[in-house]
């Protein structure tokens, strides 16, 4: 993907597609371009925040390090999505890490570059604040999913979210999940044994297809299983 293609993706999907054209142009004129391989860290948890990242191609997993798990997968992001705005605004350390699941291209907007934009555009902070608000919706949905007691319904809700079929960024990434079964089990707070049983049942019912190193979801069939699909509230 060349720089022009990256700009096209970021202009038409996700947060930047929902802001005024002049603000979008100001952001994209000041980003730098970075390529990452599968398994590379874009940034790690607790590291310093020097700016924010947007993904133009590929897929990456948001991970959270806890006392019991060195790297638990919380969510997956695809083209058009951004992360790091809250840390940029607050000047705080990063509260999660971001690791690439496949070769990916990102753009980076430094805090210094955004300061220039903010001095030239009185509305800049307003449009920047929209991104953490959208990401907070996603965070609340993640918590809500984990509160579902039934493993089958919890799995269905989380698979829909991970595949981009629920939430504020619905439909803006492929309906496939590249996480390993171990990563999925951690993201769903269930054992690998229980997850394996649930996935087999969902596949038998035509809700998913398990392929080599990834899962493809069938949104309509999977949505019928989930009682947590509250996309009308989340959007």
Secondary structure, 3 states (H helix, E strand, C coil): CCHHHHHHHHHHCCHHHHCCHHHHHHHHCCCEEEEECCCCEEECCCCCCCEEEEEEECEEEEEECCCCCCCEEEEEEECCCEECHHHHHHCCCCCCEEEECCCEEEEEEEHHHHHHHHHHCCCHHHHHHHHHHHHHHHHHHHHHHHCCCCHHHHHHHHHHHHCCCCCCCCCCCCCEECCCHHHHHHHHCCCHHHHHHHHHHHHHCCCEEEECCEEEECHHHHHCCCCCCCHHHHC
